Amino acid sequence: MPDRVTVARRLPPGLQPVSLRRLPRQLREDALQEAWLAQLAGGRPDRRLRAYARREERYRARYVPISQLDKGLQRALLELPDRG
C-alpha cells in the first residue's frame, strides 16, 4: 500500500486526496485514471471522479453474479446455445 505522499504526488492538480478516500478501494486506481484524463482534456477531475463512481455504482446495482441466482436459472443460463 503506497504511503500518503506517493498517492498525493499521483493526484492531478485540483483533486484532493479525500475525494479518493470516499471511493471503494477496488475503484480507486481506475478513478484516478479517469481524473487524470479529465485533467489532461481540460476538464474538472473531481467532477469526472464523481461521475465515474456513480456509473460504477449503477453498473453494480444492475449486475447479478450467476452464483447468486437460484439453481434452476443457473442451469438454464449455462445450457443456452452460443451465439458466436
N, C-alpha and C positions, 0 to 999 in steps of 0.2 A: 504494500500500500504506500503510495507516494506521500511525502510529507506536505504540509500546507504550502511551503514556499514553492515547491515544484508545481503544485496544482495552480497556484496563483500566477506563476510565470506562463502557464499554458493558456490562461484565460484571455479571450480577446478584450481589447480596451473597452471599457464601459460595462463589462459584465462583472458583477460582484460574486464572490465565492458562495455566498449564502444562496444564490439562485440555483447553483448546482446541488447544494446540500439538501434542498427540498425535494429533489427528484429521487426516485428509487435507484439504488446502487447499480442495478443492471442496465439502466438507461443513460447513465452519466456520460460515458465515453461517446456514444452516438450523439447525445445532446450537445456535447462540447464541439463536435464536428459541425453540427448544424449551426451553432453560434458563430463559429469561425467563418463558415460560408456566408452567413448574413453580414458579418463584418467586412469581409473582402468584397462583397457585392454592394457595399454602401448602405446596407440596411441596419436594423437595430437587433443586436444579438440577443438581448433579453426578451424581445417580442418573439423572435424565432424559437427561442428555448421554450417559452410557454406554449407556443403553437405545436411544437414537436411533442411536448408532454401530453397535451390534450389529444392529439392524433393517436398516440400510442395507447392512451387510456381508452379511447373509443374502440380501437382495434382489440384490445384485451377484453373489453366487455362483450364484444361480438364473438370472439373466438372461444370455442369449447373443445378442449382436448378430447380425442377419441376415448381415452381411458376413463373419462367422466360420464360417458354415455352408458345407457343400460346395455346388457349383453346382446339382446336381440337386435338392437340398432347397430351395434358394433359389427355383428356378424353380417348384417345386410350391407353395410357400407364396404366391408372388406371383400364381399363377393361381387361387387359391381364390376362390370367389364371395363377394361381400359379404353380410354377414348383416343389414345395416341395411335 
